[in-house]
Amino acid sequence: MVTSKFLKGYAVIKSRWISGNILDEYLPFIATIIVEENMKEIDANIICQKVEEKYDINIQSSVIRLVLSHALEIGLIIKTREQFVANNDKIQKYVISETDFDASWEFLIKSFLKFCKSNGEIEESKETVQKNILEFIEHYDDHVLFNNIEDIDLEDNRFLICWCHFIQFIKGSDPTTYSFVLGLCSANIFKNTLFYSAEKVGTQSDLTLFLDTPMIFALLGMDTKERQCSYRYIVDKAKSVGMEIRVFDHNLEEVRGIIERAARWVLNGQYDSS
């Protein structure tokens, strides 16, 4: 049974589960972020940050830019006055609706807990059951999809035993819930295919990121919110891989000079704050 994330992703691509243009598969994630955040200006770095926060997945900004270029080509994003903005009429069609999923997920949890109670099996909290189900899907998604649950080493794990029995039970008695479980397993493999990265996180401790004057002012909150978030994301990512963050002396002096001149001007009696 295939267990490698890389090999699972390869199998997904070769089986043509993914459409002709793989960039299309990223569009719903990007569209959902753009709409939910009500983004006035499309910024690849901000989208990277928001995707990571919302979906707990890490997409390189270079990939995001490819997807955004594709979105521009098909009209989901348009360029106006040197800015890239969402075409609201079209992009809404790609937004992921979480309402149906939430209802199906809640029903799955309730059905499993009811099954456990009626069979005198485990009595766990809803939170614990949810955690265990997600861990099961992460490790055994391919076993469910290819109908090889019997190959799972249950050992003395009471949850695994009960959950596997439950899957076999709903397979014959509740096709809708079983289909939802299959969908969860498919989605996990699909996620790992689109957002696959090596298990070991690389470091760039030998590299240094130098901040120029506009970046410094943006990080200090003296620029648009979009640029501030974008530069903060770049700095945070650089620090996370071990890069040093530095400023050239002439840039530091330039920033100090601008702030000092601005301070003198504000303290000037002729300054009009309006």
C-alpha beads as a LAMMPS data file, in Angstrom:
LAMMPS data file: protein, C-alpha beads

274 atoms
273 bonds

1 atom types
1 bond types

-500.0 500.0 xlo xhi
-500.0 500.0 ylo yhi
-500.0 500.0 zlo zhi

Masses

1 110.0

Atoms # bond

1 1 1 0.000 0.000 0.000
2 1 1 1.349 3.435 -0.962
3 1 1 2.156 5.587 2.075
4 1 1 4.654 8.151 0.765
5 1 1 3.105 11.602 0.286
6 1 1 5.180 12.084 -2.851
7 1 1 4.080 8.785 -4.370
8 1 1 0.446 9.444 -3.486
9 1 1 0.674 12.784 -5.264
10 1 1 2.254 11.151 -8.292
11 1 1 -0.560 8.585 -8.364
12 1 1 -3.168 11.366 -8.245
13 1 1 -1.620 13.181 -11.183
14 1 1 -1.145 10.044 -13.268
15 1 1 -4.710 8.879 -12.601
16 1 1 -5.984 12.195 -14.030
17 1 1 -7.860 13.124 -10.854
18 1 1 -6.414 16.578 -11.471
19 1 1 -7.714 18.616 -14.421
20 1 1 -5.637 19.523 -17.457
21 1 1 -4.175 22.723 -15.976
22 1 1 -2.959 22.091 -12.424
23 1 1 -3.067 25.844 -11.700
24 1 1 -6.880 25.606 -11.860
25 1 1 -6.801 23.436 -8.742
26 1 1 -5.337 26.258 -6.663
27 1 1 -7.911 28.857 -7.725
28 1 1 -10.618 28.012 -5.122
29 1 1 -8.126 28.472 -2.266
30 1 1 -6.923 31.801 -3.639
31 1 1 -10.415 33.043 -4.525
32 1 1 -11.723 32.237 -1.057
33 1 1 -8.924 34.233 0.577
34 1 1 -9.427 37.221 -1.722
35 1 1 -13.185 37.348 -1.085
36 1 1 -13.091 36.623 2.653
37 1 1 -10.386 39.228 3.245
38 1 1 -12.168 41.701 0.948
39 1 1 -8.815 42.480 -0.638
40 1 1 -8.788 45.825 -2.408
41 1 1 -5.435 45.124 -4.028
42 1 1 -4.121 41.658 -4.887
43 1 1 -0.777 40.959 -3.217
44 1 1 0.923 37.572 -3.595
45 1 1 2.763 37.762 -0.263
46 1 1 -0.394 38.569 1.701
47 1 1 -2.219 35.706 -0.008
48 1 1 0.620 33.339 0.950
49 1 1 0.292 34.433 4.560
50 1 1 -3.491 34.115 4.637
51 1 1 -3.480 30.703 2.924
52 1 1 -1.027 29.425 5.518
53 1 1 -3.153 30.811 8.372
54 1 1 -6.480 29.517 7.063
55 1 1 -5.538 26.124 5.617
56 1 1 -2.324 25.380 7.538
57 1 1 -0.475 24.833 4.272
58 1 1 2.586 26.542 2.895
59 1 1 2.665 27.647 -0.749
60 1 1 5.736 29.372 -2.168
61 1 1 5.060 32.925 -3.335
62 1 1 6.405 31.959 -6.771
63 1 1 3.565 29.426 -7.114
64 1 1 1.022 31.999 -5.930
65 1 1 2.259 34.402 -8.608
66 1 1 1.820 31.720 -11.271
67 1 1 -1.742 31.112 -10.088
68 1 1 -2.479 34.845 -10.029
69 1 1 -1.111 35.208 -13.570
70 1 1 -3.405 32.380 -14.623
71 1 1 -6.317 34.084 -12.829
72 1 1 -5.515 37.270 -14.763
73 1 1 -5.538 35.373 -18.066
74 1 1 -9.009 33.892 -17.445
75 1 1 -10.484 37.128 -16.116
76 1 1 -10.765 36.414 -12.377
77 1 1 -8.370 39.300 -11.758
78 1 1 -8.240 42.541 -13.719
79 1 1 -5.750 45.389 -13.849
80 1 1 -6.990 48.913 -13.160
81 1 1 -4.884 52.002 -12.553
82 1 1 -1.679 50.004 -12.150
83 1 1 -3.334 47.770 -9.535
84 1 1 -4.571 44.201 -9.702
85 1 1 -8.075 43.752 -8.287
86 1 1 -10.621 40.942 -8.162
87 1 1 -13.314 40.597 -10.807
88 1 1 -16.081 40.042 -8.254
89 1 1 -18.619 38.704 -10.741
90 1 1 -16.343 35.821 -11.756
91 1 1 -14.286 35.120 -8.663
92 1 1 -17.330 34.385 -6.497
93 1 1 -17.912 31.203 -8.508
94 1 1 -14.633 29.780 -7.200
95 1 1 -15.153 30.530 -3.512
96 1 1 -15.250 27.444 -1.271
97 1 1 -18.487 27.088 0.702
98 1 1 -17.912 25.628 4.153
99 1 1 -21.578 25.353 5.202
100 1 1 -22.311 21.953 3.623
101 1 1 -18.994 20.568 4.799
102 1 1 -19.594 21.636 8.401
103 1 1 -23.017 19.967 8.433
104 1 1 -21.631 16.705 7.005
105 1 1 -18.706 16.738 9.427
106 1 1 -20.982 17.225 12.429
107 1 1 -23.231 14.383 11.244
108 1 1 -20.214 12.090 10.806
109 1 1 -19.029 12.738 14.374
110 1 1 -22.514 12.203 15.828
111 1 1 -23.018 9.011 13.832
112 1 1 -19.686 7.599 14.980
113 1 1 -20.327 8.435 18.635
114 1 1 -23.766 6.839 18.375
115 1 1 -22.231 3.738 16.768
116 1 1 -19.663 3.486 19.573
117 1 1 -22.335 3.805 22.257
118 1 1 -24.659 1.221 20.710
119 1 1 -21.798 -1.277 20.400
120 1 1 -20.365 -0.663 23.845
121 1 1 -17.144 0.651 22.378
122 1 1 -15.032 3.697 23.313
123 1 1 -16.483 6.734 25.019
124 1 1 -14.445 9.740 23.973
125 1 1 -15.140 13.474 23.860
126 1 1 -16.133 15.050 20.576
127 1 1 -12.819 16.923 20.441
128 1 1 -10.787 13.730 20.917
129 1 1 -12.787 11.884 18.263
130 1 1 -12.255 14.698 15.760
131 1 1 -8.513 14.695 16.428
132 1 1 -8.314 10.907 16.050
133 1 1 -10.281 10.930 12.787
134 1 1 -8.006 13.569 11.263
135 1 1 -4.916 11.607 12.314
136 1 1 -6.422 8.449 10.813
137 1 1 -7.048 10.208 7.497
138 1 1 -3.489 11.563 7.442
139 1 1 -2.018 8.074 7.880
140 1 1 -4.539 5.749 6.213
141 1 1 -6.326 7.776 3.520
142 1 1 -5.126 5.453 0.746
143 1 1 -6.289 2.347 2.658
144 1 1 -9.856 3.691 2.662
145 1 1 -9.824 4.849 -0.958
146 1 1 -8.491 1.546 -2.261
147 1 1 -10.649 -0.533 0.080
148 1 1 -7.764 -2.056 2.006
149 1 1 -8.810 -1.250 5.554
150 1 1 -8.104 -4.835 6.595
151 1 1 -4.386 -4.152 5.954
152 1 1 -4.276 -1.594 8.775
153 1 1 -2.400 -2.832 11.834
154 1 1 -5.016 -2.204 14.545
155 1 1 -2.888 -3.564 17.395
156 1 1 -4.821 -2.808 20.601
157 1 1 -5.865 0.680 19.541
158 1 1 -9.525 0.897 20.583
159 1 1 -10.216 3.926 18.403
160 1 1 -8.754 2.328 15.267
161 1 1 -10.736 -0.850 15.859
162 1 1 -14.026 0.996 16.363
163 1 1 -13.441 3.491 13.525
164 1 1 -12.577 0.779 10.994
165 1 1 -15.680 -1.184 12.019
166 1 1 -17.707 2.010 11.623
167 1 1 -16.395 2.597 8.091
168 1 1 -17.292 -0.963 7.105
169 1 1 -20.732 -0.454 8.666
170 1 1 -21.618 2.808 6.867
171 1 1 -20.267 1.410 3.591
172 1 1 -23.325 -0.830 3.449
173 1 1 -25.850 1.138 5.504
174 1 1 -25.190 4.849 4.850
175 1 1 -23.761 5.560 1.380
176 1 1 -23.951 9.336 1.883
177 1 1 -21.782 9.341 5.014
178 1 1 -19.425 6.761 3.507
179 1 1 -19.064 8.966 0.434
180 1 1 -18.178 11.878 2.713
181 1 1 -15.435 9.798 4.370
182 1 1 -14.101 8.879 0.922
183 1 1 -14.162 12.570 0.066
184 1 1 -12.120 13.421 3.165
185 1 1 -9.515 10.819 2.236
186 1 1 -9.413 11.987 -1.382
187 1 1 -9.076 15.595 -0.264
188 1 1 -6.139 14.732 1.986
189 1 1 -4.231 13.068 -0.849
190 1 1 -5.221 15.919 -3.126
191 1 1 -3.964 18.459 -0.579
192 1 1 -0.645 16.670 -0.233
193 1 1 -0.342 16.591 -4.024
194 1 1 -0.925 20.316 -4.498
195 1 1 0.978 21.464 -1.463
196 1 1 3.605 18.749 -1.190
197 1 1 6.901 19.779 0.327
198 1 1 9.845 17.822 1.641
199 1 1 9.495 16.535 5.193
200 1 1 12.694 18.330 6.215
201 1 1 12.486 22.107 6.247
202 1 1 15.507 23.658 4.588
203 1 1 17.529 26.451 6.153
204 1 1 19.222 29.465 4.620
205 1 1 21.458 30.484 7.511
206 1 1 24.177 31.603 5.109
207 1 1 21.936 34.258 3.528
208 1 1 21.161 37.790 4.676
209 1 1 18.095 39.928 3.920
210 1 1 18.878 43.663 3.790
211 1 1 15.978 46.059 4.358
212 1 1 15.863 49.203 2.233
213 1 1 14.271 52.490 3.317
214 1 1 10.731 51.877 1.958
215 1 1 10.642 48.434 3.605
216 1 1 11.688 49.895 6.964
217 1 1 8.952 52.516 6.858
218 1 1 6.390 49.893 5.849
219 1 1 7.432 47.648 8.754
220 1 1 7.075 50.634 11.088
221 1 1 3.480 51.033 9.911
222 1 1 4.150 54.121 7.804
223 1 1 2.783 52.738 4.546
224 1 1 -0.382 51.043 3.327
225 1 1 -1.722 48.093 5.302
226 1 1 -1.136 45.807 2.310
227 1 1 2.560 46.691 2.043
228 1 1 3.043 46.445 5.808
229 1 1 1.573 42.923 5.865
230 1 1 3.507 41.927 2.773
231 1 1 6.896 43.020 4.138
232 1 1 6.182 41.491 7.551
233 1 1 5.455 38.200 5.816
234 1 1 8.761 38.365 3.923
235 1 1 10.725 39.114 7.101
236 1 1 8.969 36.391 9.113
237 1 1 9.648 33.825 6.385
238 1 1 13.281 34.870 6.128
239 1 1 13.726 34.521 9.904
240 1 1 11.964 31.141 9.929
241 1 1 14.618 29.649 7.609
242 1 1 17.511 31.130 9.552
243 1 1 18.311 34.184 7.439
244 1 1 19.836 37.262 9.076
245 1 1 17.945 40.558 8.863
246 1 1 20.163 43.634 8.474
247 1 1 20.058 47.277 7.430
248 1 1 22.802 49.180 5.620
249 1 1 24.151 52.187 7.543
250 1 1 23.139 54.626 4.825
251 1 1 19.547 53.314 4.852
252 1 1 19.385 53.613 8.643
253 1 1 20.701 57.180 8.500
254 1 1 18.202 58.016 5.757
255 1 1 15.307 56.729 7.877
256 1 1 16.519 58.640 10.931
257 1 1 16.893 61.825 8.902
258 1 1 13.387 61.592 7.448
259 1 1 11.855 60.932 10.871
260 1 1 13.801 63.762 12.503
261 1 1 12.792 66.240 9.776
262 1 1 9.184 65.106 10.052
263 1 1 9.304 65.558 13.836
264 1 1 10.657 69.112 13.516
265 1 1 7.970 69.946 11.004
266 1 1 5.196 68.587 13.247
267 1 1 6.507 70.644 16.193
268 1 1 6.620 73.741 14.020
269 1 1 3.904 76.230 14.937
270 1 1 2.954 76.584 11.277
271 1 1 2.145 72.861 10.938
272 1 1 -1.507 72.267 10.060
273 1 1 -2.554 68.700 11.009
274 1 1 -5.745 68.972 8.987

Bonds

1 1 1 2
2 1 2 3
3 1 3 4
4 1 4 5
5 1 5 6
6 1 6 7
7 1 7 8
8 1 8 9
9 1 9 10
10 1 10 11
11 1 11 12
12 1 12 13
13 1 13 14
14 1 14 15
15 1 15 16
16 1 16 17
17 1 17 18
18 1 18 19
19 1 19 20
20 1 20 21
21 1 21 22
22 1 22 23
23 1 23 24
24 1 24 25
25 1 25 26
26 1 26 27
27 1 27 28
28 1 28 29
29 1 29 30
30 1 30 31
31 1 31 32
32 1 32 33
33 1 33 34
34 1 34 35
35 1 35 36
36 1 36 37
37 1 37 38
38 1 38 39
39 1 39 40
40 1 40 41
41 1 41 42
42 1 42 43
43 1 43 44
44 1 44 45
45 1 45 46
46 1 46 47
47 1 47 48
48 1 48 49
49 1 49 50
50 1 50 51
51 1 51 52
52 1 52 53
53 1 53 54
54 1 54 55
55 1 55 56
56 1 56 57
57 1 57 58
58 1 58 59
59 1 59 60
60 1 60 61
61 1 61 62
62 1 62 63
63 1 63 64
64 1 64 65
65 1 65 66
66 1 66 67
67 1 67 68
68 1 68 69
69 1 69 70
70 1 70 71
71 1 71 72
72 1 72 73
73 1 73 74
74 1 74 75
75 1 75 76
76 1 76 77
77 1 77 78
78 1 78 79
79 1 79 80
80 1 80 81
81 1 81 82
82 1 82 83
83 1 83 84
84 1 84 85
85 1 85 86
86 1 86 87
87 1 87 88
88 1 88 89
89 1 89 90
90 1 90 91
91 1 91 92
92 1 92 93
93 1 93 94
94 1 94 95
95 1 95 96
96 1 96 97
97 1 97 98
98 1 98 99
99 1 99 100
100 1 100 101
101 1 101 102
102 1 102 103
103 1 103 104
104 1 104 105
105 1 105 106
106 1 106 107
107 1 107 108
108 1 108 109
109 1 109 110
110 1 110 111
111 1 111 112
112 1 112 113
113 1 113 114
114 1 114 115
115 1 115 116
116 1 116 117
117 1 117 118
118 1 118 119
119 1 119 120
120 1 120 121
121 1 121 122
122 1 122 123
123 1 123 124
124 1 124 125
125 1 125 126
126 1 126 127
127 1 127 128
128 1 128 129
129 1 129 130
130 1 130 131
131 1 131 132
132 1 132 133
133 1 133 134
134 1 134 135
135 1 135 136
136 1 136 137
137 1 137 138
138 1 138 139
139 1 139 140
140 1 140 141
141 1 141 142
142 1 142 143
143 1 143 144
144 1 144 145
145 1 145 146
146 1 146 147
147 1 147 148
148 1 148 149
149 1 149 150
150 1 150 151
151 1 151 152
152 1 152 153
153 1 153 154
154 1 154 155
155 1 155 156
156 1 156 157
157 1 157 158
158 1 158 159
159 1 159 160
160 1 160 161
161 1 161 162
162 1 162 163
163 1 163 164
164 1 164 165
165 1 165 166
166 1 166 167
167 1 167 168
168 1 168 169
169 1 169 170
170 1 170 171
171 1 171 172
172 1 172 173
173 1 173 174
174 1 174 175
175 1 175 176
176 1 176 177
177 1 177 178
178 1 178 179
179 1 179 180
180 1 180 181
181 1 181 182
182 1 182 183
183 1 183 184
184 1 184 185
185 1 185 186
186 1 186 187
187 1 187 188
188 1 188 189
189 1 189 190
190 1 190 191
191 1 191 192
192 1 192 193
193 1 193 194
194 1 194 195
195 1 195 196
196 1 196 197
197 1 197 198
198 1 198 199
199 1 199 200
200 1 200 201
201 1 201 202
202 1 202 203
203 1 203 204
204 1 204 205
205 1 205 206
206 1 206 207
207 1 207 208
208 1 208 209
209 1 209 210
210 1 210 211
211 1 211 212
212 1 212 213
213 1 213 214
214 1 214 215
215 1 215 216
216 1 216 217
217 1 217 218
218 1 218 219
219 1 219 220
220 1 220 221
221 1 221 222
222 1 222 223
223 1 223 224
224 1 224 225
225 1 225 226
226 1 226 227
227 1 227 228
228 1 228 229
229 1 229 230
230 1 230 231
231 1 231 232
232 1 232 233
233 1 233 234
234 1 234 235
235 1 235 236
236 1 236 237
237 1 237 238
238 1 238 239
239 1 239 240
240 1 240 241
241 1 241 242
242 1 242 243
243 1 243 244
244 1 244 245
245 1 245 246
246 1 246 247
247 1 247 248
248 1 248 249
249 1 249 250
250 1 250 251
251 1 251 252
252 1 252 253
253 1 253 254
254 1 254 255
255 1 255 256
256 1 256 257
257 1 257 258
258 1 258 259
259 1 259 260
260 1 260 261
261 1 261 262
262 1 262 263
263 1 263 264
264 1 264 265
265 1 265 266
266 1 266 267
267 1 267 268
268 1 268 269
269 1 269 270
270 1 270 271
271 1 271 272
272 1 272 273
273 1 273 274
